[in-house]
Amino acid sequence: MDIQAPYYRQVALLMQVLPYVAVEREFALKGGTAINLFIRDFPRLSVDIDLAWVPLESRAIALPHIRDALARIAANLQQQAGMSAVLQANRSDEMRVIVTTDSAQIKIEVSPVARGTLYPPQEREVVGR
């Protein structure tokens, strides 16, 4: 893979960011990027971090907890050299952090609607490339 390709740079940034996300144990990685990195090595055109809020809490209780956890992630990422992490706050139910470096940008997103998981979350190794 061409290391100058935008996709490669996004995946590299995602791999830098994931340990900071993993600190927040109430989140589970979900979606296409999760499948691509941890289940099957499929081609992807976009890279983002989609998260599920694991606790089954009411919306009124969950949203402030989610926002607080995202704020902690953004604050920790913001301290990393060459990295910017901004918690989006355009709407009260917007649950997104935009992470940017000189060479890539990714989003960390949590659905304000879907909470909980069908199966217990699992820790996995990244699939080989």
PyMOL commands that set and color helices and strands:
alter all, ss='L'
color gray80, all
select helices_A, chain A and resi 6-22+32-38+59-78
alter helices_A, ss='H'
color red, helices_A
select strands_A, chain A and resi 27-30+49-53+84-87+96-100+105-115
alter strands_A, ss='S'
color yellow, strands_A
deselect
rebuild
show_as cartoon
